[in-house]
Amino acid sequence: MNPLLESLTGLKALNDQYIAADLMQDTQVRISLLAQCLLENPPLIQDSIANELQTAIEFLQRLTEYCVRKAWILPDASAQWEQDLKWAYKAVKMV
């Protein structure tokens, strides 16, 4: 990773938590796009899109469960909010 980027983000290198968060975000976007495609395509194509959508949802569920087990995300929304705020304030102080 670029030294400037390291100092701005506070990350010395890509770690498992960062990779998992990126995968979660990408998968959420994928689910959204697949759902939109499901509505806009003819029935002939909808079956294959629905299969892809189901696979993406299952992957996101497994990834979320993994992140909760690792305590990277918290099941309680208010506790997660507080953790996110702490990280945001930390990032602001670094800049």
N, C-alpha and C positions, 0 to 999 in steps of 0.2 A: 504494500500500500504506500502511496505517496506520503512523505513526511508531513506536508502541509495538511493533507486530509486527515492524517493520524492525529495531529494536534487539534484540529477543529472538531473531530468526532470523539476523541478520547479513546479510540480503538487502536491498539497496536497492530492488530491484524484481524482478518475475518475470523470470527469465532462461531461456534455452533449456534449460539443464540441469535446472532445477526443473520446467519444463513436461514435459520428457521423462520424468523420474522419476515425476511424477504420472500421465502417460499409461501408463507401464509398470505401475504399481500398479493403476490402473483396469482395464487390459486383463487382468491376472492374475486379478482378481476376476471379470471377465466370463467368462473361460475356465472358471473354477471353477463358476460358476453355470450356464453352458451345458452343461457336462459333467453336472452334477446333473440338469438338465432333460432331457437326452438319455436318461438312465436311467429317468426317471419318467413319460415320455409315451408314448403309443401309437405304433406304427410309422408311421402316416400322417403324424405331425408330426415324427418323428425325422429325416427327410431334410432338412427345412428347418433344423432345429436343428444338424444335423451340418454343413451348409454354413456357417452362422454361426460355428460353432466353428472350422472350418478357416480361415475368414477372420480370425478373432481370433488364432489361432495364427500365421498368416503375418505379420500386422501386428506381433505381439510379437517375432517373429524379426527382421524388418526394423528395428524400433525398437532392439532389443538390439544388432544389428550396428552401427547408427549410433552408439549410445552408446559402444560399444567403440572405434570409430574416433576418436571425439572424446575418448577417455580419461576419460569420465565414470564408466564402470564398467570394472573390470579383469577379464580372462578368468581370472586366477589367483585362486582363492578366498582363499588366505591373504593375498595382497596387498590384495584388496578388504576383507578383515576389518580389516587394519591401517589402511587409509584410513578406513573407517567409524568405527573407534575414535577416530582423530584428530578427525574431525568431531564425534563425540559429546562428547569432552572439551572441544572448543572451544565447543560449545553450552552445556555445563554452566558453563564459566567466564563466559559472557556473561550468565547469569541471576543 
